[in-house]
Amino acid sequence: MGKESIFTDQKGALQQFDAQQKSVLAAMDQWIDAVTTADPETVAGLYAEDAVFWGTVSPFIRTNPAGVKDYFEHFMTMENLNAIYYKPMVRVYGEIALNSGYYTFFHTKDGKMLSIPARYTFVYRRDGNGQWKIIEHHSSAVPVNS
């Protein structure tokens, strides 16, 4: 039996991930890497043709590859863009998988490092090659406690 990936959830409980769940986390790693180091075309290629996407910093829904690419063309212009994700909750149901959690985007503006903490839900479907493609992605900024 291989070593299991372990993450701490927001209540401090440990969640172990099996091989299927780790494959979903690998897809998430690929997305983070593409968003922060690649081009919008590469990121858009991680989404299925019929994907639905609500981006963190846009009020508009994207429902086709051109819309997804358009969002990332703007989003990826942020200077020194970087991101981390944490506290993922991964569930796999055959050819469908869900990953919900938190991520924080970092970027530089006017010489200052800024952050955008957000929560996410990704829904994946395996394609004909066994790769996870994003079919649903909803991201929203974490509300400020008042």
C-alpha positions in Angstrom: 0.0 0.0 0.0 1.4 3.4 -1.0 1.8 6.4 1.3 -1.4 8.4 1.6 -1.6 12.2 1.2 -2.8 13.9 4.4 -4.3 17.3 4.6 -5.7 19.1 7.7 -9.2 20.4 7.3 -10.5 23.6 8.7 -11.6 22.0 12.0 -8.1 20.5 12.4 -9.1 17.0 11.5 -6.8 15.0 9.2 -8.1 13.8 5.9 -6.3 11.0 4.2 -6.6 10.7 0.4 -6.7 7.4 -1.5 -5.2 7.0 -5.0 -8.4 8.3 -6.8 -8.5 11.4 -4.6 -4.8 12.0 -5.1 -5.4 11.9 -8.9 -7.9 14.7 -8.4 -5.4 16.7 -6.3 -2.9 16.2 -9.1 -5.4 17.8 -11.5 -5.7 20.7 -9.1 -1.9 21.0 -8.9 -1.9 21.1 -12.7 -4.5 23.9 -12.7 -2.6 26.0 -10.1 0.6 25.5 -12.1 -1.1 26.5 -15.4 -2.8 29.5 -13.9 0.4 30.9 -12.4 3.0 29.9 -15.1 1.4 29.2 -18.4 -0.8 31.0 -20.9 -4.7 31.3 -20.9 -4.9 28.7 -23.8 -3.3 26.1 -21.6 -5.6 26.9 -18.6 -8.7 26.8 -20.9 -7.5 23.4 -22.1 -8.0 21.9 -18.6 -11.8 22.6 -18.9 -14.3 20.4 -20.8 -16.0 21.9 -23.9 -19.3 22.1 -21.9 -17.8 23.5 -18.7 -19.5 26.1 -16.6 -17.2 28.6 -14.8 -17.9 31.4 -12.3 -14.5 33.2 -11.8 -13.4 34.8 -8.6 -13.0 38.3 -9.9 -15.8 38.5 -12.5 -19.6 38.8 -12.3 -20.0 36.8 -15.5 -20.5 33.1 -16.1 -18.4 31.4 -18.7 -20.0 28.5 -20.6 -17.6 27.8 -23.4 -13.8 27.5 -24.0 -13.6 31.0 -25.5 -15.2 32.5 -22.4 -12.9 30.6 -20.0 -9.9 31.7 -22.1 -11.1 35.3 -22.0 -11.4 35.2 -18.2 -7.8 34.0 -17.8 -6.5 36.4 -20.4 -7.5 39.1 -17.9 -6.9 37.3 -14.6 -3.4 36.2 -15.6 -2.2 39.8 -16.3 -1.8 40.3 -12.5 1.9 40.9 -11.8 3.8 38.1 -10.0 0.6 35.9 -9.8 1.0 33.0 -7.5 -1.5 30.7 -5.7 -1.8 28.1 -3.0 -4.7 25.8 -2.1 -5.5 24.2 1.2 -8.1 22.3 3.1 -9.3 20.4 0.0 -12.3 18.1 0.4 -12.2 15.5 -2.3 -14.9 13.1 -3.3 -14.8 10.7 -6.2 -17.9 9.1 -7.6 -16.8 6.9 -10.5 -16.1 9.2 -13.5 -17.1 12.3 -11.6 -15.1 14.0 -8.8 -15.6 17.0 -6.6 -12.9 19.1 -4.9 -14.0 22.0 -2.6 -11.7 24.1 -0.4 -9.9 27.3 -0.2 -7.2 29.0 -2.3 -5.4 32.2 -2.0 -4.1 34.1 -5.0 -1.1 36.5 -4.5 0.0 39.3 -6.9 1.9 42.5 -6.9 0.2 45.9 -7.5 2.0 49.2 -7.2 4.9 47.4 -5.6 2.8 45.9 -2.8 2.0 42.2 -2.4 -1.8 41.7 -2.3 -3.8 38.5 -1.7 -7.3 37.3 -2.8 -8.5 34.6 -0.5 -11.3 32.6 -2.1 -13.2 29.4 -1.8 -13.7 27.0 -4.6 -15.6 24.0 -5.9 -14.3 22.1 -8.9 -16.3 19.3 -10.5 -14.3 17.0 -12.8 -15.3 14.3 -15.3 -12.8 11.8 -16.7 -12.3 12.2 -20.5 -11.7 9.4 -23.0 -8.0 9.4 -22.0 -8.7 9.0 -18.3 -7.7 12.6 -17.6 -9.8 14.8 -15.2 -11.4 17.7 -17.1 -13.1 20.5 -15.2 -16.8 20.6 -16.0 -17.9 23.0 -13.2 -15.8 25.6 -11.4 -17.2 28.1 -8.9 -14.9 30.5 -7.1 -15.8 33.3 -4.8 -13.9 35.7 -2.6 -14.1 34.7 1.1 -16.4 37.2 2.8 -14.8 39.5 5.4 -16.2 38.9 8.9 -18.0 41.9 10.3 
